[in-house]
Amino acid sequence: MAAGWGPELGNGLMASRWVEDWSGVANAGHAAPGKATATGAGHLTLSGEIRVRAVASDNAQLVEGSDVRQNQLRAIAGAHWELGPHIRAYAELGAGHVDDGQAVAPANFQNDAALQQVFVDLRATPEDAMLGAMFGRQEFSDGPRQLISLSDGPNLHRTWNGVRLYGHGPRMRVGAFDLKATRLGVGALDETVNSGERLRGVTGSFIVTPGHGPNTYLDPFWYRTDNNAYRLAGVLGTDHRDTYGVRLWGRSGQFRFDWTAARQTGDTVNGRRVDAWALFTVQSLALSEGGWKPRLTSHVDVASGGGGFDGRSVHDFNPLYASSNYLGEGQFLGLTNLMIVAPGVTVAPTHKTSVALEYGYARRLDEKDAIYAGGGRVYGGTEHTTGHHIGDLARLTGTWSVNRYLGFRLNVEHLRPGGALQRAGFTSGTYTYLDATVRY
C-alpha cells in the first residue's frame, strides 16, 4: 500500500497499469487471456481501458448562462513485458476525444494518439530488499494526492520523462527522481518533452507501528519544481519551488486518517520570494461493518494565500499536480488561499455499490488576495471584493462495480457562492458527470 506506485482500484487492478503483477494468478492457472502469457524466460501482459463520460456543466466557471454539454472518450492500450527477474519494459498508447468544443479542447482531452508511456525498469532483489531504476516516459504519483497525482479527470493521464530510482525494504522505502513533463499535441504521436517543466525530489515511507496488522506510515517528501509557464495574478513567468513536508496516514480500528503538512519556498514570477504552506487532513470513522456500512467522513484543507496582487512576498500555495477530483472535477475551488471544512457520510447499499455525500464550507484566508479555482485560475475581480466566505460546495458521488471489468460512476457538484464571489459578479454553478469504464 505504501510502495508509491499509485492508487489501487481493486481486483488486482491499479490506476497505473504497469504496476500490476499477474504472474501469481498465471502460475495458479487462473489468469485471463493476455495476462502473464509465457514468452521464453519471461511473460507478457496486455491491458486496456475504455472510459465514456457524459458531462454537464451549468454556469461553467460560475458565469451565468455559460452551460456546457460534452461527451468524452478515453481509450488506452498497454503492453507489459517481463523479460526476466531483473528487467521489464512497458509501453502504452492513449487516445482522447470530445464531441463538442474540439477546437478549444486541450490535448489531454482531444488527442488522436499519444505514446503515453514507454520505459525500461531494471531491478535487483538482494536478500529481503528491492532496488531498481526506471528510465523513459512514465506515470508518477508518489506522494500526497493533494500535491502529486495522475490527473485522472482528463481523458489522458499526466506523464513524465526521465529517471526514477527506488529502494524497498521490509519496513521502509526511499525513492529519488528527475523528470521532465510531457507536452502533448492534438495529433498522432506528436508529443514532445517539455524541458521548461521539471520535477525532481526524494520521497520515502516508513512503517511506524509494530506487528503485522493495520499499519501507520510516515512519508517524508521533498519536491523541486521548475515551471517557465507559471501564471501568477495574470502574469506569466518562471516559478522555482521547493515543497517539503510529511504525510502521516493509516488506520487504527475503525478510524482511518491521512494527514499532510507542507511548506514551500523559492522564487516565482518576476523573481519574487515564495513563502507558503498548507495542511491537509482527511479522516473517516466506520459506524458499522454490517448493513449499509455507514462511515462518517471529513476533510479539512488549509492552504496559504496572499501577495499575488500587491507586490509582497508571495504566500500563494501552489498545489503542484494535485488530484483533479480532490475538490471536485468541476474545479470550482483550488488549493490556494483556501480553508475548507467538509464533513460527509458514505454508505454501501450493496457490496457492489457505494454512495458518498459531503458538504464543504469554504473561506479565503487573505481578503486582499483573489479566490482561486482549480489549476490556479483566478476568479477575476475577487482580489478587490470584501469578505472571506467563498461559498458552500456540495458533492454527491455514486459508484456501481458491475463486475471486475465494468464500473459506473455518477458525480454531482454544486457551489453556492458566498459574499466574496457574489460581489465580483459570480453565480452558483453545477457540474455533473456520468461515466462507464471498462478495464481489462
N, C-alpha and C positions, 0 to 999 in steps of 0.2 A: 504493500500500500504506500510505502514511503520511498519507493525506488526512484521517483522523479520522472517517470515515463509518461505521465499524463493521466487523465480521468479514465476510470473503468466504466464500462457500460453494462456489465453482467453477461453471463453465459459464455465466458471466455473472450468476449469482445472488448476492445479498447478503442478510445477515440482516435489515437494514433495507431493505425493498423499494423505497423511494423513491430509493435511490442508483442503481439500475440504469439504464443508458442503452442502449436497443435501437435507436437511430437508425442507427448504422453498419450493423447487420445488416439493418435495413429498407432502407437505401439500396442494399445489395448484393442485395436481393430474396430474403433467406433468413429473414426474420422469421416467427415462428409467428403464427397468428391472434391478434389482440388486442394484439400488441406493436407499438408505434410506428406506429399507424394514422394516416394523414394526416388532419388536421382544419384546413383552411384554412392559416394561416401556421404552425401547429404540428402536434403529433401527440399521440395518446392511447395510453397503455399500461395494460393491465389485469393484475392479478396476483392470485394466490390461494394459500392453503396449507391443507392438512388434515393434522393430526397425530393419530394414535391411539396411545395409550400404555397398556400394562398394567403396573401397579406392584405389587410385593410387598415388604412391609416386615416383617421378623421381629424381634421385640423392639424395636419403634419407640422412639426416644429412649433406647435401651439399658435399657428396662424389661422385665423377664421377663414373657413371656406377652402382651405388647402387640403383637399381629400385625394388620397391615392389608393388605387386598387391594382394589385400586381400578383402574377403567378410566377414562381421561381422554381428552377430545377438545378439540382446538384447531381453530377454523375462522376463517380470515381472508380478507377480500376487499379489494383496494385498487385505486385508480384514480389514475394519474399523468398530468397534462395539461400538456404543454409548449405554452404559448400563443405562444411566440416565443423568440428568443435571450436575452431578458432577464427573463422571468417564467415561473414554473411554479406549479402547485398540486397538492397531494396530499391524498387522503382515504382513510381505512382504517377498516373495521368489523371487529370481532372478537367471537367468542363462545367461551365455555369451559364444559365440562360434566364432571361426575364422576358415576359411577353409585352411589357409596356415600359416606355421610357428607356429603350435600349441605347439611344444616342447619348444619354447623360449618365447611364449606369456605370459605376466604377468597375474595374477589370476583375475584382473578386466576386462580382455578381454576373456580369456579362463577359463570357470568355469562351472562344471557340475550342481551345485546348491548351492546357498548360502542363509542363513537366513539373509537377508539384514536388516530388521528392526523387532523388537518386543519390544514394550514398553507400559506402562500404564501412562495415563495422568489424574491427579487429579486436579479438577478445582472448584473454588468458584467464585460467582459473586455478591459481596456485592454492593448494590446501582448501581452506574454507573462505577464500576471497575470490573476487572477480574484478579484473582490470580490463579496461577497454578504451577504444578511441573510434569515434565516428567521423568520417570525412565526406563532405559533399553537401548536397541540398537536403534539408531535413526539417521536420516539425520540432518545436521546442516549447515545452510548457512546464518547466521545472521551477516551482515557486508558488507563492500565494496567488490565487486566481484573480485577486483584485489588482495584481501587477503584471502577471505573465499568463498568457493563455494561447490557445489555438485560434481564437476568434471563430467560434463555431456558427455564429449567426449568418454571416455571408455564405454564398454558395461554395467558395473556395477558402480553405484554411490559410493562415499566415505561415510562410516558410522562410528558412534562413539558409545561408551558405557559409561553410567554414568547418571548424573542427570542434568536437565535443569530447572531453576526456572524463572518465568516470572510474571510481574505485569503490567497491562494495564489500563490506564485511558483515558478520552475523548481527551486529548491533549498531552499525553506523555506516554512512557512506559519505563521499565527497565528490564533487564534480567541478570542472572548470571548462570554460567555453570562450570562443572568439568567433562571432558570427556577423555576417552582413545580410541585410534584408533582401528578399526577392522582389523585384519590381515587375509586376505583371503587365502584359499588354493584352489587348482585347482579341487579338488574332490567334492563330495556331502556332504554338511553340515559339512565341516571341518575347518571353520573359528574359530579364537581364538581372545581373547582380547590382544592387544599389549601394555603392561604396560610401554614399553620404549618410547612410543609416546603419549604425553598428551597435551590437550588443555584446558586451564582454562581462565576465564575472566569475564568481565562485559561489557554489551552493553546497549545503550539507544537510544531513539528517541524523539524529541520534535518538535511540530509544532511551527514555529516561524513567521507565517503570520496570520493576523486576518481574521475573516469572515469564510465563508463556501465554497469558491471557490477553485481554484487550490492552493495547499499548498506547502510551502517550509519547509523542515525538516532539523534539525540539529542532527546528530548522533555521539555522542562521543563513543569511544571504547577503551578497553584495553584487549589484548590477552597475556597470558603467555603460551609459548610453550616450551616443552621439547622433544628432539629427540635424542636418543642414537645411531642413524644410519645416522647422517648427514655427507655429503661429502663436504669438503672444499679443493679446489685446489688438488683434487685427494686423499686426506687423509680422512679416515673415523673416526668419533669421535662423541662426545656429544655436542649438541647445546642447550643452555638455552637462551631464548629471551623474552623480554618484548616489545610488539608492541603496541603503544598507539597513538591516533590521533583523528581526527574529520572528519566527512563527511557532506557536505552541498549539498543538492540536491532538485530538484523540477522543477517548471516551472513558467514562467512569460509571459503571452501572448503566442506568437508563439515560444518563446525561452525555451529550456529545458537544464538543466545543472546537472552535477554530479561531484563534486569536493572533493577530499580526500587528506589530508596531514597526513603522518605517520612518526613516529620516532621509532627507535629500539635501545635498549641497552641490556646488558647481557654479556655472555661469550660463546665462541664456542670452536671448536676443539683445543686440547692442552691448554685449559684454556685462550685463547686469548680474549681480551676485544672487545666487539661489539659496534660500534658507526656508525649507518646507518640511512638513511632517504629516503623518497620517496614522490612524488607529482603526483597525477593523476587527469587530468581534461578532462571530456567528455562533449560535448555540441553540440546542433543542433538548427537549425532555419528553421521553415517551411516557404517556399516561397509562397505557395498557398494551400488552402483547397479544391480546385477543380481540375478536370482533373487527372493527374498522381500524384498529391500531392507531388511535389518535396520538398526535405528537405536537406539543407546543413548540413554536419556533420563534426566533427573533434574530435580528442583526442590527448592530449599532455601528455606523461608519462615520468617522470624523476625518476630514481632510482639509488642511490649512489653505487659506487664501489671502489675497491682498498684494498690493504693489504692482499689479499688472498694468494699471492705468494711470499711476501717479508718479512714476519715476523712482520710487523707493526700491530697496531690495525686494526681489520677487519671492513672495511666500506662497504663490500658487503651486499646489501639489500637482505633479504630473503622474497620472496613473499608468504611464508607460503603455503596456499592451494588455490592459485589463480584459477580463471575460466580457464578451459583448452582451451577455444576458444577466450579468450580476445585478445590475439595477434596472434591467429590462431591455428587450430588443428594440423597443421604441426609442431608446436613447434620450428619454426626456431629461434625465439627470446624469451628471458626470461627477467623478470623484475629485472635485476641485472646489474649494471654498464651500464646503458642504458639511452639514451634520444631519444625519437621517436616523430616526429610530423607527424600526419596522417590526412589530410583533405579528405573529401569524399562527396558523394551525395547518397540519397536514393529516389526511386520513387515507386509508386504503380500503375502499369498499369491497374489493376482491384482491386475490393475490396477484392479479394482472393489471390492476388499475390503481391510480392514486390521484388525489385532488389536494392542491395547496392554495391557501388564501393568506395574503398578508396586506397590511395597511401601514404605509410609512408616512411619517410626519417629517418634512424636510425644512431646514433653515440654512441660511448662509452665515458664515462666521464673521466675515468682514463686510459691513454695509457699504463701504466705499469701493468694493470690488464688484465685478459682474456676477451674474448667475450663469453657471455653465451646464451645457448639455453633454451627452456622450461625445467622445472624440475631441474634447476641448473646445467645442463650438460655443460661442458666446451668444446669449440672448441679448441682442443689441438694445442698448438704452438702459439696461438694468444697472449699469455702473453709476447711473445718475438718479435712480429712484431710491426712496427711503424704505425702510422696513427690512426685517430679517426673514420673515416667513416666505419660503419659496412656494410651498404648496403641499398637497397630500397625494401620495401615489399609491393606488390600489392595484394589486396584481392577483390574478386567478390563473392557475395552471392545472391542467388535467392530462394524464398520460394513460395509455392503454397499450400494453405489450401483448399483441395477439399471439405471437409465438417467439421463438428465439431470433427470428429473422425480421419480422414485421412489427412496427410500432407506430402509434398515432400520438400526436401532441397538440393540445389546444392551449393558447396563451392569450390572455386579455389584460391590458394595462390601461389605466385611466389616471391622468394627472389633473387634479383640480387646483388651479393656480391660487397662490396666496397674494397678499397685497403687493409685494415687491415685483412680481411678474405682471399683475394686473395694471399697475401704474405705468408700466412700459408698453402696454397695449396688447399683451398676450392673453390668450383664452385657454380653455380646457382642451385636452386632446386625448384621443383613444387610439390604441394600437392593438390590433388583433391578428393572430395568425393561426392557421390550422395546417399541420403537415403530416405526411406519411413518409416513413423511412424504411427502406429495405436494406439490410446489411447482410453480407454473406462472407 
